[in-house]
Amino acid sequence: GMEVETPVGQIRPGDVVAVHTGERIPVDGEVSEGEALVDESSINGRSEAMLRGRGDQVFAGTIISQGVLFIRTVKTGEDTY
């Protein structure tokens, strides 16, 4: 129930990561809570941010434009999309 800052190298599949406005998503995973506009231009080339919420898949390297997501980690490091 408490957010703790953790180095990316210590995040493992199954961990839940909180990502806030202006932060880069550090893992590939599925949104378990929250809703946010995500800039996915580095993945899909689209200039508009996409609304992501519970059950949606998100990718490492994309950026939260507005909102907060809690993401259950699926892949980390070199295994990310």
C-alpha positions in Angstrom: 0.0 0.0 0.0 3.1 2.3 -0.1 5.0 3.6 -3.1 8.8 3.0 -2.8 11.3 4.2 -5.3 13.2 1.2 -6.8 16.0 1.1 -9.3 14.7 -0.3 -12.6 17.3 -3.2 -12.5 15.5 -4.5 -9.4 12.0 -4.7 -10.9 10.9 -8.3 -11.7 7.9 -9.8 -13.6 4.9 -9.6 -11.3 5.9 -6.4 -9.5 3.5 -3.5 -9.7 5.1 -0.2 -10.8 3.5 3.2 -10.3 4.1 5.7 -13.1 3.0 9.4 -12.8 2.6 12.3 -15.2 5.8 13.1 -17.0 7.5 9.8 -16.2 8.7 7.2 -18.7 7.2 3.7 -18.3 10.1 1.4 -17.3 8.6 -2.0 -18.1 6.3 -3.8 -20.5 3.1 -4.7 -18.6 -0.6 -4.6 -18.0 -2.4 -1.7 -16.3 -3.8 -3.0 -13.0 -5.2 0.4 -11.8 -5.5 4.0 -12.9 -6.0 5.8 -16.2 -3.6 8.0 -18.1 -2.8 9.5 -21.5 0.3 7.7 -22.8 2.6 9.1 -25.5 3.3 6.0 -27.5 4.9 7.8 -30.5 8.2 5.9 -29.9 6.3 2.7 -30.5 3.6 3.4 -33.0 4.6 6.8 -34.6 1.3 8.5 -33.7 1.5 12.0 -32.5 -1.6 11.9 -30.2 -1.5 10.3 -26.7 -3.6 7.2 -26.2 -5.9 6.7 -23.2 -4.8 3.6 -21.2 -6.6 2.1 -18.3 -7.2 -1.2 -16.4 -6.4 -4.2 -18.6 -4.5 -2.3 -21.3 -1.0 -3.3 -22.3 1.7 -0.6 -22.1 5.3 -0.6 -23.2 8.7 0.5 -21.8 9.9 3.8 -23.1 6.5 5.4 -23.5 5.7 8.5 -21.4 2.7 9.3 -19.2 1.4 12.6 -20.6 -1.3 13.0 -17.9 -2.5 10.7 -15.1 -1.2 7.8 -13.1 -0.9 4.1 -13.9 -0.2 1.1 -11.7 1.4 -1.5 -14.0 1.9 -5.2 -13.3 5.3 -6.0 -14.8 5.4 -8.6 -17.6 8.9 -7.9 -19.1 11.9 -5.9 -18.0 15.3 -4.7 -19.4 16.3 -6.2 -22.8 13.1 -8.4 -22.9 10.9 -5.3 -23.3 9.2 -4.4 -26.6 
